[in-house]
Amino acid sequence: MSFNRSFRAVVSDLDGTLLTSQHIVGSYSAETLKRLEDQGIDIILASGRNHIDVSHILNKIESERAAMITSNGARIHDLHGNLLYSNSLPEQIAFELMNLEIDHNNVILNSYQDDGWFINVDLKQLRKYHKDSGFDYNVIDFSRHHGRGTEKVFFVGRTAADLAMVEQQIRQRYADQVSITYSTPQCLEVMNQGVTKANALAHLLQDRQYALSDCIAFGDGMNDIEMLSEVGRGCVMGNADPRVKAALPHLQQIGLNRDESVAAYLRALFNLV
């Protein structure tokens, strides 16, 4: 590992990356990021989560100036929750995605929108991902819902095959009108065309005195591939989706999220004793 490269920003995914297997930020990681920020390094969290969720993680880090890229790049907020960037699905397409013909026995429908998190069934096990923030869903009938302010529509499947059928239907109907990715092998996510974490990061850096090449990033999911590819150094988690490892064989693989390996790597890189 080479430690002589200077970076201006640390960009990290959350679930499967910065967060532990209990979906919380560990004290070791929180202290590490705080020390880096105190040394002038920018902290940017880039997640598929909603900004309300992510803001609670930043509170634990006790950051003073971090930024949040959320819903895979559909939104950017500053530390205080001020909206810096927004790229929503067209209202009609969002509504149509919410009302696709899917196997409701094996696929759960969700949306993140400006007015909250919506789901078509009460799926209590999803709450384990949000126990720190208390961010919670509203169970609704999507046929009576709306498509306004839609950050993303996402499908949680029992198996990869269930989601492959949904993905095929979306690609056939919307082709290049939407951006499709997987945050985990069981979660298919659909945003507006061109929405990626990498594009949102590039937008955020327009007002800063450095570039993508001055960033180091960490990730584990298919929704991290563009970001990991375009920064100065992308690091793939040891527990990453095998498809990510196959797509980015030239990038360094580090340890597991359960061991807070992002923090350990950063302490070595920045010589934090």
WOUR-V671578 format. One record per backbone hydrogen bond with DSSP energy under -0.5 kcal/mol. NH is the residue of the N-H (numbers start at 0). CO is the residue of the C=O. E is the energy in kcal/mol with one decimal. If there is no record, write none. Layout:
nh: {NH NH}
co: {CO CO}
e: {E E}
This chain:
nh: {6 7 8 9 10 10 11 11 12 16 17 18 19 22 25 29 30 31 32 33 34 35 36 37 38 38 39 40 41 43 43 44 45 45 46 46 52 53 54 55 55 56 57 58 59 60 61 62 66 67 68 69 69 70 71 72 73 73 74 75 76 77 78 80 83 84 86 88 93 94 95 96 97 98 98 99 101 103 105 106 107 109 110 111 112 112 113 115 116 117 118 119 122 123 125 126 127 128 129 130 133 137 139 141 143 144 149 150 150 151 152 153 154 155 156 156 157 162 163 164 165 166 167 168 169 170 171 172 173 174 174 176 177 178 180 182 183 186 187 188 189 190 192 194 195 196 199 200 201 202 203 204 205 205 206 207 213 214 215 216 217 218 221 222 223 224 227 228 229 230 231 231 232 234 235 236 237 238 239 240 243 244 245 246 247 248 250 251 253 258 259 260 263 264 265 266 267 268 269 270 271 272}
co: {4 213 213 41 8 215 9 43 217 13 12 13 23 19 23 25 26 27 28 29 30 31 32 33 34 35 36 35 7 9 41 66 11 43 44 68 49 49 50 51 52 52 53 54 55 56 57 57 42 76 44 67 74 48 46 69 69 70 69 84 67 81 65 77 75 75 73 149 89 90 91 92 93 94 95 96 99 101 102 102 155 153 117 151 110 115 148 112 135 110 137 108 120 121 122 123 124 125 126 127 129 116 118 139 140 141 146 111 148 111 189 109 187 107 154 185 105 158 159 160 161 162 163 164 165 166 167 168 169 169 170 173 174 190 188 186 186 183 154 180 152 178 176 191 193 222 195 196 197 198 199 200 201 202 203 204 210 211 8 232 10 234 181 181 220 221 223 224 225 226 211 214 214 216 251 218 254 254 236 219 240 240 241 242 243 245 247 233 235 255 256 255 259 260 261 262 263 264 265 267 266 270}
e: {-0.5 -2.9 -1.3 -3.0 -0.5 -3.0 -0.5 -2.2 -2.0 -2.5 -0.9 -2.1 -3.0 -2.2 -0.6 -2.6 -2.5 -1.8 -2.5 -2.1 -2.3 -2.1 -2.4 -2.2 -0.9 -0.7 -1.9 -2.3 -2.7 -2.7 -0.5 -2.2 -2.5 -0.5 -0.5 -3.0 -0.5 -2.0 -2.4 -0.8 -0.7 -0.9 -2.0 -1.7 -1.3 -1.6 -1.3 -1.5 -1.6 -2.9 -3.2 -0.6 -2.4 -2.4 -2.1 -1.6 -0.9 -0.9 -1.7 -1.9 -2.3 -2.1 -0.7 -2.2 -3.4 -1.5 -2.4 -2.5 -2.8 -2.2 -2.3 -2.6 -2.0 -0.6 -1.0 -1.2 -0.9 -1.3 -1.8 -1.9 -3.0 -2.4 -2.2 -2.4 -0.5 -2.9 -1.6 -2.4 -0.5 -2.7 -2.2 -1.7 -1.0 -0.7 -2.1 -1.8 -1.0 -1.4 -1.5 -0.6 -2.7 -2.1 -2.6 -0.7 -1.9 -1.3 -0.8 -2.2 -0.7 -1.4 -2.2 -2.1 -3.0 -2.5 -0.6 -2.1 -2.3 -1.4 -2.2 -1.5 -1.1 -3.1 -2.3 -1.6 -2.3 -2.7 -2.1 -1.8 -2.9 -0.5 -1.5 -3.5 -0.6 -2.6 -2.4 -1.6 -0.8 -2.0 -2.5 -3.4 -2.4 -2.8 -1.2 -2.0 -0.7 -0.5 -1.9 -2.5 -2.4 -2.0 -2.5 -2.1 -0.5 -1.1 -0.9 -1.9 -1.9 -1.9 -2.2 -2.6 -1.8 -1.7 -0.6 -1.2 -2.0 -1.0 -2.9 -1.9 -1.7 -1.3 -1.8 -0.9 -1.5 -2.7 -2.8 -2.1 -2.8 -0.5 -1.7 -2.6 -1.7 -1.5 -2.2 -1.7 -2.0 -0.6 -1.5 -0.6 -2.6 -1.0 -2.0 -1.5 -1.8 -2.5 -2.4 -2.4 -1.7 -2.7 -2.7 -0.7 -2.6 -0.7}
